[in-house]
Amino acid sequence: MGGVTELFVVMLLIAAAAFAPLGYFIYKFTQKNAKPFGETEPHGDSPSFINDVAESAIHFIKSRLAKK
């Protein structure tokens, strides 16, 4: 009978690990007035350092290719 109990506990741990991300998402979703990720820009137009670096790199590559 010990084997059945061990199998039950192991399967319970696996199920808890599998559904933990879903539970965390539901927790965050109900916590911030149906906004699980906070205030986000709808179009992705928010300025950021990474966007500026990417734009400057694209401009640099375009200028180098235009000179050839």
Buried (B, 14 or more C-beta within 10 A) or exposed (E): EEEEEEEEEEEEEEEEEEEEEEEEEEEEEEEEEEEBEEEEEEEEEEEEEEEEEEEEEEEEEEEEEEEE
